[in-house]
Amino acid sequence: MSTVLEQVLSASHPLSDIAQKVVEGKRLSREDGARLYGSNDMLALAALAEQARIRKAGPGREKYVYYNHNMHLNPTNFCVETCRFCSYANPGLSGNTSYTWTVDRVLAEAEKGVNLGIKEIHMVGGLNPACDLSYYEEVMSSLKAKFPHVHLKAMTAVEIEYLANLEGISYKEALERLIAAGLGSMPGGGAEIFDDAVRERMAVKKTPAATWLEIHGIAHSLGIHSNATMLTGIGENDLNKVDHLILVREQQDRSGGFQCFIPLKCYYEGTDIASEVKEPTAHDLLKDVAISRLLLDNFDHIKAYWIQLGETLAQTAFAFGADDMDGTVLEEKITHAAGAKTPLQLAKEKIEDLIAQAGYVPVERNTVYDILQVKENAVSNSSGNLLPLKERVLELAASR
């Protein structure tokens, strides 16, 4: 047990009762979540989240951090929705050029990644009436015919809702047709923040919480694994985040098909909301990672999405309960359309080095978390140039 955790467990620490629950593997409450967000003891949050991560990882995997060799494909950026925080879609508003790819163009883009050895295609796009269910069936069946070994992780719950409504069919039928065409799993996008008041201010008319959760539950019942997300920096408060996490946790209790939770942050370039919202600090983002790990006791994996966090903050997030770094990506468009300055892609070797530098073991996985290779020797070969955690936290605080 770490010295910091021992201190948090002492009767004098304000989080000692929560720490005792964490050590005993007991479920935390909504009130516990609010208190964790209210704490500025970042080392205590890190120690608690690390304890929860180790318990979930199991013997021999305490230091594993996962990544996969994947690419992103976005067949269209045209969208009938007008969410205020989005700079990717609605090109007339953001200044981007509208596009819709043909099936041949999708195959050509996919081939670039396949030639580099990718094992997963992560495919999402705007809500475009020109890209109906038949379009996506043809896209997926064509991809699987040409690249049968590549896993298709595609279609957010928002896209499933839109396509089902466009066709006048049930969510289940839409999912069944896509599964027959080659859908292997679903990403977790489109959840945003479930709070209705925040969604109204941000003009989010798509897929309310109950519908988003229902669609994922149906996917799970059909044998499709999925992820879950939470978007911050759009005017939410701490309790909104706690409630979001608990709703996701309750759905996982019911259907059990979520694999990974990904805390996300909003970028504001190309939007008009920056003046009325609070941009998350590095500490805020690390809190989201740690508290996700602590409240989501029925999730195996919490992701430090390097595309949004940046490399150094993602490395720090490993000490706050994250055990996944996403993957090579190849070309991410959505966050970069809003001003992200992170790289568009990282080589496998670079990801492995970042994980090893932080003192963790790089583990290449496939989409459903089967282990492909473990790089145990990477840690000893790493330059290990990260500052100790306490110094990193203080440095982040000074930069707020």
N, C-alpha and C positions, 0 to 999 in steps of 0.2 A: 504494500500500500504506500502511495506517495506521501511525502511529508505534507504537501498542501492538502491532500484529501484528509489526512489525520487532523489537520487544523480545522478544516470545515466540519468535521464530525464532532469537534469539541463543543460542549454545551454553550460556550460563550459566542459561538459563531451564529449569525442571524439565519443561515441556511442549514443549520445542523440537522433539523428534523427532515428536510428534504434530502440531505446527504444520506441519512440513515435509510430512507426509502430506496435510494439509488443502490446503496450497498446491498440491501436485502432483495433487490429486484422487484420492488413493489411499484405499482402504477402511480404516476403523479397526477394530481388533480388540476383543474382549471386555475384554482387559486395558487397552486404551486407554480404553474407556468407564469402567471402574472408576477409573482415574487421573483422568479428567476430573471424575467425581463427587467424588473426594477432594480436588480443588483448591478453594481459596477465593479464587483470583484471578479475581474476577468480570469484570474488564475484559478479561483474557486470554480467558476463555470467550466473552465478547461478540465480541471481535475475530475469533476463530476461526469462530464461528457466522455472523457477518456475511460473512466470506470465502466460506463454503460456500453461504450464501443467494444471494450475488451470482453465484457460478459457476452455480448451478442456474437462476437467473432468466434469464440470457442478456442479450446486448447490448440496451440501450435499456429494459430492464425492471428495472434494478438497484434502483430505489426503489419499485417497485410493491407496494402492500398491498391485498389483495382483500377484498371484502365482497359479500353478496348481499341481495336484498330478499325475505325469507322469513318464514314463521310456523311456530310449533310447534303441533301437535295431538296430544293424548293422549286417545284414546277411552275408556280405562279405567285405573283405578289399582288394581284388584283383582289380586292376584298370588298364585299358589300357592307361590312361593318365599319364603324368610324370611331374605334376606341381612341381616346385622346392621347394615350401614352404610346401609341404605335407609330413608328417611323418607317417601318418596312412596307406595310400595305398602304393603300390610299395614296398612290404616287402623285396624284394631282395636288394633294395637300402638302406632302413632304418634299416634293421636287424630284423624287425618283422617277425612273422610266418604267412604265407598266410593261409586264411581259407575261406570256403564257407559253410554255414549252409544248412542242409536239411530243408524241411518244418517242419518235426517233431521237429528238434532242435529249430527252431524259435518258435514253439508253446510251447515247454518246457521252453524256456527263458522267453517268455511272461507270462507264468503261475506264475513264481516267482513274477513278479510285480503285477499281478492281485490278488494274495493271500495277498499282502500288501495293496490293495485297490486302485491301480492306475486307473485313468479314461482316460488316453491318452497314446498311444504308438507313439513315435517319431522315425520313421524308415528311415534311409538313409544308403547308402553303396557305394562301388566302382563301376566303370563301368566294369562289368564282363560279357563277352560273354556267360558264363555258366549260368548266371542269366538273362534270357531273359524275354520278356513281359509275357509269359505263366507262368514262375516261379513266378513272382510277383503277377499275378492274382491268382495263387493257394495259395500263402502265405496269401494274403489279404482275400480271401474268406474263407480260413481255420481259420484265426484269428477271423473273424466276426462270423463264425458259432459257434466257441467255446466260444468266449467272446463278445457277441453281444452288450453289454453295453459300450465297450471300443471304443473310437474314434481313428481312424487311421490317424495320420498326417504323411505323407510319401511322398517320391519322390521329390527331388529337380528338378528344371528346367533342370539341367544338365543331370539327369537320364532320364527325359522324352525325351529330345532331343536324347540321346543315344539309348533308347529303340525304339523310333519311327524310327530312321535311321536303326537300326538293323532289324526291321520288314519290312521296306520299306513302312511305312504308315505315315499319317499326325500326327502332334502333337495332334490335336483335337481327332483323332480316338484313339490314345494311351491313352489319358486322359479319354475318354469315356469308354474304356474297363476297366481301373483301377477303375473308379468311380463305374461301375457296379459290380466290385469285392469287393468294400468296402472302397475305398479311401474317406476320409472325408474332408481333407484339406491338404495343402502343406506347408512345411517349406520354409525358404528363402535362404538356402545355395546355394553356387556356384556362387553368384554374384561377389565375390572377389572385385576388383576395376575395373570399366568399362573402364578405360583409356587404349587404345591399346598399348601404348609404355610400360607401366608398365607390362601389360600382356605378351608382347613379351619377356621382360627381365626375367620374372618368368616362361617362357615356358608354359603359359596357352593357350592351343589351343582349349579348350572346350567352347562352348556356349558364343559367344560374346554378348555384351550388348543388341543389337537389338533382338537377339533370346531369351535371358533370359527374357526380358520384354514381348516379344510376347507370350511366353508360359504362363507366369503368366496372361496376358490379356485373353488368351483363357480359362484358368482355371476359371477366374472370370466370364466369359460369360457363363460357364457351372454350375455356382452356387457354385464353390469351393473357399473358402477363403484361403489366403496365407499370408506369412510373407515376409519381405525383409531384406537383410543384406548388410554390407560393411566390408571388411577385410582390416585392416591397419597394418602397419609395414612391407610392402613388397616393399618398394621403392617409394611409392606414395608421392605427395606433397599436400599441403592444397587445391590447386585449383582442383586437381584430385578428392578430396573428395567432394568438393562443387558440381562439375559437376555430380558426381555419385548421390548425393542426389537429385539434380534437375531432373535428368532422372527418378529416382524412383517416384518423386513427379508428374512429367508429366504423367507417366503411371497410377498413382492413379487417376489423373484427368480423364483419359480416361475410366478406367475400374472399379475403386472403390472397389476392393476386398482385398486390403492389410489390415491386421489387426494391425500388429506390425512391427516396425523397430528395428533391433538388430545390433548395432555397435560391431564388433568383432576385436580381435587382433591376430596377428600371434605369435606362439611359434616356436622356431628354432631348438630344439634338433632333431637330425637325419636329418638335412638339411645342405646345404652348403652355405646358403645365409646370415648368421649372420654378416659376415665381410663387406658386401656391402650394408646393409640397416640400417636404424635408428630404434631402438626399441622404441615403443611409451612409453612415461613417463605416470605417473598417471595423470598429468595435461592434456596431449594429449588425454587420454582416456575420461576424464571428458569433455573436449571440444567436442569430437565426440558425446557424449550423449547430451550435451546442444545444440549444433548447429543442430543436427538432430531434436531435438524438435522444434527449432525455424524455420528451413527451411521447415520441413515436416508438414505444417499446415493442411494437409488433412489426416494425420495419427492420429488415436486415442491414440495409445500406443507406448512407447519407452521402450525397455528392457535394464535393467542392468543385463547382463548375468553373474551370480555369478561364474559359472565354470571358466570363463576367468578373470574376474576382481578380484576375491577373495571376501570374505565376507565384509570386512571393506570398500573397494573401492565401492562395489555395494551399500552399505548403503549410502555412500557419494553421489553416483550418483542419489539417490532419490531427493536430493536438487538441482540437475542439470537437472531436467526435466524428469527423468525416472519414470515410474509408474508400472513397471512389473519386476519380479525377476526370471522369468522362473519357474522352479518347482523342485520337489524332484529328478528327473533325474534317480536315482538308479545306473546306471553305464554308465558314459560317456567315450568313447574310443578315439575319434578323437583328441581332444585337449590334452588329457593326453598322447597320443602316441608321442606328440611333446614336452613333458616336463612340462606340467602344474602340479603344486603341490597342487592345490585345492582338496578338497574331491571329491570322486566319486559320492557322493550322500548326500543329507541333509534330515532329517526327517521333516515332516510338521511342527511339533512344533518348530524346530530350525529355519525354515524359518519365521514363524510367530514372533518368538522372535527377529530375526534380524530386521524385518520391524518395530516392535514396539519400539525397542531400538532407532531407528532413528527418532522416533516421528511420524510415519505414521500408518495407519490402515491396518492390514493384511486382504486381501480379497481373499478367495479361489474362483477360477473361473473354468469353463470348457474351452475347446479349443477355442470356439467361443465367449468367454468372457461373457457368462451368469454367473451371480453371484450365487455361491452355498452357501456361508456363509460369513458374515462380523464379524470380531472379534474386535468390538468397545472397549471392556474392556481390550484388550491386551496392549494398550498403557499405561493405568494407572497402569497396573500390571508389566510393564517392569522395569528393573533396570535402563534403560536410561543411559548407560555408554559411549555413544559417546561424544566426545568433541564437543563444538559448531563449526559451520561451518567454521568460520574464522580461528580458531585454527587448524582445520583439514587441511585446504588449506595450511596454513603456514607449517605444519608438512610435508605434501606431497612435498612442494617446497624444503624443507631442505633435503629430501631424494632423490632428482633427481640426 
